[in-house]
Amino acid sequence: MSSNTTSDRNGIWNYFSMFVVHPSHPVDPNATFPEQPNIHEVDIFISTLCFLCAVLGVPANVCAFAYFIKQRKDLPTRLYMSIALVDIITCATVIPTGLSFALDRRPILFGYDMVCQMWGIMWVIVPFLSVYLVTVLSISRTVMLRNPLQNVSKRLVTWSILIYSVYLFMRIFIPVLNHSAHFIYSPGTLISAGITLN
C-alpha cells in the first residue's frame, strides 16, 4: 500500500487514510495492466491462499456460528458468535482480491465502484472489530477467572461492541458518502491488488 498521509493526521485515521483517495477514479473492470517480471507465480500463490481462506474459513465459521447460536447465551458464547461472524466477513472479503491476483491483477469486481467502496469499508473495519472482540473476550475471561463470583455485565459489553462498531463504520463511511474520500483499485502493490491512496 502506498500512502501520502499528511503529518497532521493522527490516531485511527492514519490507518484508514492508507486506503482512501481523493477524488473518485473509476476503473474499467476489463482493464489490463503491464505484467511485472517474475510476479505471476507469486500472484497465483497469493490467489490460492485467498481462495483457501474463503473455501475453508467461511464454512468453518458458519459451522462455529451455528454451534454457538444453539448454546446457552452467556457472555463468552455471544462473543464467540460475534467473532465467528466477523471471521466469516473476513474470509469472504478475500475473494475479490483472490480473483484479481488469479486473473493478472485485472480489477474484476473492483472495477465496479459500489463493490470497491463496500469492500474497502469492510476491509478497513473488520480487522479493528476483530481485534476489539478478542480483547473484550480476553478481558471478560480474565475478570471471570480472577473473580468467579463477579458477573461481567452482558449489557455493558454488548453496548460497548455496538458503539465501537458504529464508530468504526461512521468514521470511514461518512468520508466515502460525502466524497471527501474514495477507494480505488491499484494493481501495482503486491499484497493489495485492491485499494491504495494516491
N, C-alpha and C positions, 0 to 999 in steps of 0.2 A: 504494500500500500504506500502510495506517495502522499505526502501531506504538506500543505503550505499554511499551517495554522499560525496565527499571529500570537505574539508574546503576551497580549493582554487577556487571552482566553485561559481559563484555568478550570480545575476540578473535572467533573464528569464530561463537560462539553468537549474537552480535548479529545476524548475517546470518540465521541460522536462525530466531531469535525473531520476525522480521518476518512469518513465515509461519504461526506456530503460535498456537493459542488454548487457554485453559483455562476450562472443561472442554468436553466434546463438545456440539455443537449440530447435530443432523441437519437437513438441508434437504430439503424436498419437491421431487422432480425436475420437477414440473409447476407449481411456484410462479411467479407473475408479480410483477413489481416495477414501481413507478411509473416511467414513462418520463421522462427528463430532457430539457429542451428542446434542440433542435439537436444531439442526440447520435447520432441514428440513422445519419446519413451517416458519421460518424466510426467508429461501430461496424461498419458494413458494410465500410469501408475496412480497418480492422484485421482483420476476419474474412477478407477477401480475401487480405491479406498472410499470415495464418496458414495458409490453405489452399494458397497458392502455395509457402510454405516447406515444407509437408508433401508436396505433389504433386511438386515439383521436388527437394527435398532428400533425401527418403527413397530414391527410385530412384537418384539420382546417387551417394549414399553407399553404397548396396548395390552398385552397379557398381564403385565405388572399392575397397570391401572385397573383392569377388570378384577384382578385378585383383591386389591386393596379396597375397591368400592364395595365388596361384599363383607369386609371385615368390620369390627366394631369401630365406630367413628371417633376414636380418641385422637389426641393431637398428633402423635407420631404418624398414625395412619393417614390423616389428612395431609400432612407434609409429604409423605411418600407418594400419595396420589398426585399432589401438585408437582413434585419433582418428575414423576413419570410423564405427566402431561407436557411439561417444559421440554423433557428429553424427546418426546415424540415430535414436537415442533422443530427442535434442533436437528434431529435426524432427517426430517422432511426437507428442511431448508438447504441441505447439501445437494439435493437432486438437480436444481438448475445449474449449480457450479459444476457438478459431475458431467452434465450434458455438454456444457461449453468446453470443458477440458477434453472430452471424448471426441468432439467434432471440431478440432483445430481451432479452438477458442472463439468460434463464432458466437454471437450473442444469444442465439436461440431464444429462450424465454426472456432473457434480459433485454432483448430488443423491443419488448412491449413495455411502455413507460409505466403502466399501472403495476405490472408484475415486478418491475425493477424497484419501484418505490416501496411496495409491500414487502418484498424480500429484504430490501435494505433496512427498513424499520424493524422487521423481526430479527434480522441478523445482529442489529445493534442491541436490541432489548433483551433477547433471550440469554446471552451469557451473563449479563448483570443479574437477571432474575434467577438464573440457575445458582449462581454463587450465593445470592441472598437467601434462597430457600435452604441450601445446605448449611449456611451459617446459622439460620434460625433453628434448624433441626439440631445442630450441634449444641447450641446454647441451651435449648429446651431439654435435651438429653442430659447435659451436664447438671442443670438445675435439678432435674428429677433424681439423678444419682446422688447428688450431694444432700438433697433434702427430700427424701422419699415421701414424706407426709405432706409436702407442699405441692399444690396443683398449679401448673402453668396455665394461665388463662387462655382458653381456645379463642375467645372473642378478641382479646388483645392481639394475639398472634395473627389471626385472620385479618383483622383491620390493618395491621402493620404491613402485611403482604399486599392487600388491596391498595393501600395508599402508595406503597412503593411502586407497584405495577403501574398505577395510573400516572404517577410522577414520571417514570421512565417513558411511558408511551407519549405523554404530552410533551415531554422535553424534546423528543425527536419529531413527533407528528406535527406539532404546530409550525415549526420552521418549514417542513415539507409542504404543509397545507397552504401557507401564505407565500410560498415560492421564494422564500429567502434562503432555502437550502434545497438541494435536489441530488438524488442518487443517479449516477451514470455507470455504464459498463466500460471497463477498461481491460483489454486483453493483455496488456504489457506486464502485469505484475504476476509473478509465478504463483504465489499462494492464493491470489484472489483473481480468478477470471471473473470478477464480479464488479466491485464498487471501488472507486477511487476519488480522491479530491484533487482537482486541478488547480 
